[in-house]
Amino acid sequence: MAATNTREERFKHTLNTLVKREGVTPETLLELLGSLESYTALTSGARLPSTYEATLLSAFFKVAPGLLLHGDEPSMGVSLRLGTVDGIHDVSEVVSHAIQLLATDRLTRDWGCTQPIIDVASFAPSKVWHDRNAGERTAARLRAYLDFSETEPVQDLTGLVESFGVPVEYRKLPDNIHGISIPEKWGDCVSWIVVINSNDVWSRQRFTLAHELCHVLQNDPGQVIVDRAKMQDLRPERIANSFARHFLLPEEALLEKLEKRGAISTRTQLAALVTEIVLTYGLSRDATMIALGEVAEDGIDESLMRFCQTAPVSELMRITGNSAAWDELNSTQGESFPSERLSQQVLDAYAEQLVSLQAVADVIADGSVESARMQLGKAGWDMSERVVG
């Protein structure tokens, strides 16, 4: 028994058991960990895995990080959707970063530095078996819960999601990933972080954020949820897509737009309708075309639909005179933005000397203490007597 008394030895035993159970070859594990040094240290029990390595291993073996670390750790969900080793590697860095954000969120809330929230604990999403209906009904219920009308656009979607107590961060993700939502269970409390790909256009970012909000409302725990461009065939994904479309653009609002436009017989007329929906409701072009196909049915010529489905969104905006508005909405595309909610929480805690500058840096400066110090200095903070944490 003495051989497994330390956490390192218990980790070694667990890792080797998983390797044997899954029939994983040394070559595959070496490829996953990325270096012979890490492979040797972890398989021999010389040290515990880093947060990044724990993310890789937990996702690959589909187990909770707490099982690997054998400590008093929160139970972060692990992905059942990452698939191949390459699929794990392309999101593990951002998941590792999100774990740090979740820890900071938990710490600042424990210190009483939480921001006010709209309590959605009593909100009941639809659980009907039909995926589209489940998403549509959940969207309608949330709109009613928030006292939104059936035709009212959702203006500040990021602010709304954060008001539910869910920090939202915008950062560059791999091209094939639109967003990630990561849950953490600590006791009876489940917290979430949502990360949106800042490289996407504005309307795609909004659709993705609404999609990820559905995962939070549906309480899809036990997994990191990755919204990949080519992975929409799972039930939770279909429900989330339906929710996003109907929450941002309810059926009543779409029917009203169609009625006001009247008969559509030219490319410009259809493009005008599509761009109006995109700009007014912040729905992605792809989701808009799917919605039109469902509601308008045979009322719009197939060739016109195909044109608006395949033409660049910027071209649709150009021919309808909306280029300036579209460019303004996308003026910050590619830039990273930390969560305003979590930034305020950690700055409040830092002002009370409850957390270190490193905690602030993890939220606002990708972990760089020097960058965080400079940002705070420019914002008017007196850093002369502050000790670097």
C-alpha positions in Angstrom: 0.0 0.0 0.0 2.9 2.4 0.6 3.6 2.5 -3.1 0.4 4.5 -3.7 0.4 6.8 -0.7 1.5 9.9 -2.6 -0.7 11.8 -5.1 2.0 11.2 -7.7 2.0 7.5 -7.2 -1.8 7.3 -7.2 -1.8 9.3 -10.5 0.8 6.9 -12.0 -1.4 4.0 -11.0 -4.5 5.6 -12.5 -2.8 6.6 -15.7 -1.3 3.2 -16.3 -4.6 1.5 -15.5 -6.4 3.7 -18.1 -3.6 3.0 -20.7 -4.0 -0.7 -20.1 -7.8 -0.6 -20.1 -8.0 1.4 -23.4 -5.1 -0.5 -25.1 -3.3 2.8 -25.7 0.2 2.3 -27.2 3.2 4.2 -25.9 3.5 5.9 -29.3 0.0 7.3 -29.0 0.5 8.5 -25.5 3.8 10.1 -26.5 2.1 11.9 -29.4 -0.6 13.1 -27.0 1.8 14.5 -24.4 4.1 16.0 -27.0 7.5 15.2 -25.5 9.5 12.3 -24.2 10.3 14.2 -21.0 6.6 14.6 -20.2 5.8 11.0 -21.1 8.6 9.7 -18.9 7.8 11.9 -15.9 4.0 11.2 -15.9 4.2 7.4 -16.6 6.8 7.0 -13.9 5.0 9.0 -11.3 7.8 11.6 -11.0 5.3 14.4 -11.0 1.6 15.3 -11.3 0.4 16.6 -14.7 0.1 20.3 -15.4 -3.4 21.8 -15.9 -2.8 21.6 -19.7 -1.6 17.9 -19.5 -4.6 17.0 -17.2 -6.9 18.6 -19.8 -5.3 16.5 -22.6 -5.4 13.2 -20.6 -8.9 13.7 -19.2 -10.3 14.5 -22.6 -8.5 11.6 -24.3 -9.6 9.0 -21.7 -13.0 10.6 -21.1 -12.6 10.9 -17.4 -12.8 13.8 -15.0 -9.5 15.6 -14.1 -10.3 14.9 -10.4 -10.0 11.2 -11.1 -6.4 11.7 -12.4 -5.3 14.2 -9.8 -6.8 12.5 -6.7 -7.2 15.8 -4.9 -10.0 18.0 -3.5 -10.6 19.4 -7.0 -13.8 20.7 -8.6 -15.2 18.3 -11.2 -14.7 19.9 -14.6 -16.5 18.3 -17.4 -14.5 16.5 -20.0 -15.3 16.3 -23.6 -17.1 13.4 -25.1 -16.9 15.1 -28.5 -13.2 15.8 -29.0 -12.4 12.6 -30.9 -8.9 12.2 -32.2 -5.6 13.2 -30.6 -5.5 16.2 -33.1 -9.0 17.1 -32.0 -7.9 17.2 -28.4 -4.8 19.2 -29.0 -6.5 22.0 -30.9 -8.7 23.0 -27.9 -6.7 21.9 -24.9 -4.8 25.2 -24.6 -8.0 27.2 -24.4 -9.7 24.7 -22.1 -6.7 24.9 -19.8 -7.1 28.7 -19.9 -10.8 28.3 -19.1 -10.0 26.2 -16.1 -7.9 29.1 -14.7 -10.8 31.5 -15.3 -13.2 29.1 -13.5 -10.9 28.9 -10.6 -10.6 32.8 -10.4 -14.4 33.1 -10.7 -14.9 30.6 -7.9 -12.2 32.4 -5.7 -13.6 35.9 -6.2 -17.2 34.7 -5.6 -16.0 33.0 -2.3 -14.6 36.4 -1.3 -17.9 38.0 -1.9 -16.9 39.9 -5.0 -19.5 38.5 -7.3 -21.5 40.8 -9.6 -25.4 40.8 -9.5 -27.1 38.2 -11.6 -30.5 37.4 -13.2 -31.4 34.2 -11.4 -32.3 31.5 -13.9 -32.2 28.7 -11.4 -36.0 28.3 -11.7 -36.0 28.5 -15.5 -37.1 25.2 -17.0 -35.9 24.4 -20.5 -38.1 22.2 -22.7 -37.3 18.5 -22.6 -39.5 17.3 -25.5 -38.0 14.5 -27.6 -38.1 16.4 -30.9 -34.8 18.4 -31.1 -36.1 21.3 -33.1 -39.1 21.7 -30.9 -37.0 21.4 -27.7 -34.8 24.3 -28.9 -37.7 26.4 -30.2 -39.8 26.0 -27.0 -36.8 26.7 -24.7 -36.1 29.9 -26.7 -39.8 31.0 -26.4 -39.7 30.2 -22.6 -36.6 32.2 -22.1 -38.0 35.2 -24.0 -41.1 35.1 -21.9 -39.0 34.7 -18.7 -37.1 37.8 -19.7 -40.3 39.6 -20.8 -39.1 40.0 -24.4 -41.7 40.4 -27.1 -42.0 37.9 -30.0 -40.5 40.5 -32.4 -37.9 42.3 -30.2 -34.3 41.9 -31.1 -31.8 40.7 -28.4 -29.5 43.8 -28.3 -26.6 43.1 -25.9 -26.4 39.3 -26.0 -23.0 39.2 -24.3 -24.2 41.3 -21.5 -27.3 39.2 -21.2 -25.4 35.9 -20.9 -23.0 37.5 -18.4 -25.9 38.7 -16.4 -26.8 35.1 -15.8 -23.5 34.7 -14.0 -21.7 33.1 -17.0 -18.4 34.9 -18.0 -18.0 35.3 -21.8 -14.5 35.7 -23.3 -13.7 36.4 -26.9 -10.3 35.1 -28.2 -8.8 33.5 -31.3 -9.7 29.8 -31.6 -8.8 27.3 -34.4 -10.6 28.1 -37.6 -12.9 25.1 -37.4 -14.1 26.0 -33.9 -16.8 28.6 -33.3 -17.0 28.4 -29.5 -16.5 26.4 -26.4 -18.5 26.1 -23.1 -16.9 24.6 -20.1 -18.8 23.5 -16.9 -17.3 23.0 -13.4 -19.1 21.4 -10.6 -18.0 22.4 -7.0 -20.3 20.8 -4.4 -23.8 21.5 -5.5 -22.8 24.5 -7.6 -22.3 24.3 -11.4 -20.4 27.2 -13.0 -19.8 27.8 -16.7 -17.3 29.7 -18.9 -18.1 30.5 -22.5 -15.3 31.3 -25.1 -16.2 32.6 -28.5 -13.9 32.7 -31.6 -13.0 36.3 -32.1 -12.0 35.5 -35.7 -15.6 34.9 -36.7 -17.8 37.6 -38.1 -20.1 39.4 -35.7 -23.3 37.5 -36.6 -21.6 34.1 -36.4 -20.3 35.1 -32.9 -23.8 36.0 -31.8 -25.3 32.8 -33.1 -22.5 30.8 -31.4 -23.0 32.6 -28.1 -26.8 31.9 -28.2 -25.9 28.2 -29.1 -23.6 28.0 -26.1 -26.2 29.6 -23.8 -28.5 26.7 -24.7 -25.9 24.2 -23.4 -25.9 26.2 -20.1 -29.7 26.4 -19.8 -30.1 22.7 -20.7 -27.4 22.0 -18.1 -25.4 19.7 -20.4 -22.8 18.8 -17.7 -20.0 16.2 -17.8 -18.4 17.5 -20.9 -16.5 20.4 -22.5 -18.8 21.4 -25.3 -17.0 22.3 -28.5 -19.0 23.9 -31.3 -17.1 22.7 -34.3 -18.0 23.8 -37.8 -18.6 20.2 -39.0 -20.1 18.6 -35.9 -23.9 19.3 -35.8 -25.3 15.7 -35.8 -25.6 15.3 -32.0 -28.8 15.8 -30.2 -27.5 18.6 -27.8 -26.0 20.4 -30.9 -29.3 20.2 -32.8 -31.3 21.5 -29.8 -28.7 24.3 -29.3 -28.9 25.3 -33.0 -32.7 25.5 -32.9 -32.6 27.5 -29.7 -30.1 30.0 -31.1 -32.1 30.6 -34.2 -35.5 31.0 -32.4 -34.1 33.0 -29.5 -32.4 35.5 -31.8 -35.2 35.4 -34.5 -38.6 34.1 -33.4 -41.0 32.8 -36.0 -43.3 35.7 -35.5 -40.5 38.2 -36.2 -39.5 36.4 -39.4 -43.1 36.2 -40.6 -43.5 39.9 -40.0 -40.4 40.7 -42.1 -41.6 38.5 -44.9 -45.0 40.1 -44.9 -43.5 43.6 -45.0 -41.2 42.7 -47.9 -43.9 41.2 -50.0 -43.2 39.2 -53.2 -39.5 38.5 -53.8 -38.4 38.1 -57.4 -34.8 39.4 -57.7 -31.5 38.7 -56.0 -31.4 42.3 -54.7 -34.8 41.9 -53.0 -33.9 38.7 -51.3 -30.4 40.0 -50.4 -32.2 43.0 -48.8 -34.3 40.8 -46.7 -31.4 38.6 -45.6 -29.2 41.5 -44.7 -32.0 43.2 -42.8 -32.5 40.1 -40.7 -28.7 39.7 -40.1 -28.3 43.3 -39.1 -31.5 43.7 -37.1 -31.5 40.3 -35.2 -27.8 39.5 -35.3 -28.4 36.0 -36.7 -25.8 34.4 -38.9 -26.4 34.3 -42.7 -26.4 30.5 -42.7 -29.0 30.4 -39.9 -31.1 33.0 -41.7 -31.2 31.0 -44.9 -32.2 27.9 -43.0 -35.0 29.8 -41.3 -36.2 31.3 -44.6 -36.2 27.8 -46.1 -38.3 26.5 -43.3 -40.8 29.4 -43.3 -41.0 30.7 -46.8 -41.0 27.1 -48.3 -41.6 27.4 -52.0 -42.4 31.1 -51.9 -38.9 32.1 -53.0 -37.2 30.9 -56.2 -34.5 28.3 -55.5 -31.9 30.1 -57.6 -32.3 33.3 -55.5 -32.0 31.2 -52.3 -28.8 29.5 -53.7 -27.3 32.9 -54.5 -27.8 34.3 -51.0 -26.6 31.0 -49.5 -23.3 31.1 -51.4 -22.4 34.7 -52.0 -20.0 36.3 -49.5 -21.9 38.2 -46.7 -19.9 41.2 -47.6 -21.2 41.1 -51.2 -24.8 40.9 -49.9 -24.1 43.9 -47.8 -22.6 45.8 -50.7 -25.4 45.3 -53.2 -28.0 46.3 -50.5 -26.0 49.4 -49.4 -25.2 48.1 -46.0 -21.4 47.8 -46.2 -20.7 50.6 -43.8 -23.0 49.2 -41.1 -21.5 45.7 -41.6 -17.9 46.9 -41.5 -18.6 48.8 -38.2 -20.1 45.7 -36.6 -17.0 43.7 -37.6 -14.4 46.4 -36.7 -13.2 44.4 -33.7 -13.1 41.1 -35.5 -9.9 39.2 -34.5 -9.4 41.1 -31.3 -9.5 39.4 -27.9 -11.7 40.7 -25.1 -11.8 39.3 -21.5 -15.1 38.8 -19.7 -16.3 42.2 -18.4 -18.1 40.4 -15.5 -15.1 38.4 -14.4 -12.7 41.3 -14.9 -14.8 43.4 -12.5 -14.9 40.6 -10.0 -11.2 40.1 -10.0 -10.4 43.8 -9.9 -12.8 44.3 -7.0 -11.0 41.5 -5.2 -7.6 42.9 -6.1 -8.6 46.3 -4.8 -9.4 44.7 -1.5 -6.0 42.9 -1.6 -7.8 39.5 -1.6 -6.2 38.2 -4.7 -2.8 38.6 -6.4 -1.9 40.5 -9.5 -1.4 37.1 -11.1 -5.1 36.3 -10.7 -5.9 39.6 -12.4 -3.4 38.8 -15.2 -5.0 35.4 -15.8 -8.3 37.2 -16.6 -7.3 40.3 -18.4 -3.8 39.6 -19.8 -3.5 35.9 -20.7 -1.5 35.3 -17.6 1.1 38.1 -18.2 1.7 39.9 -14.9 3.7 42.7 -16.6 0.9 43.3 -19.2 -1.7 43.4 -16.5 0.4 45.9 -14.5 0.7 48.1 -17.6 -3.0 47.9 -18.3 -3.9 48.8 -14.7 -1.4 51.7 -14.7 -2.9 53.1 -17.9 -6.4 52.8 -16.4 -5.3 55.0 -13.5 -4.4 52.4 -10.8 -1.5 53.4 -8.5 0.8 50.4 -9.0 3.9 52.0 -7.2 3.3 50.2 -3.9 1.7 47.1 -5.3 3.7 43.9 -5.0 3.7 41.7 -8.1 1.7 38.6 -7.3 
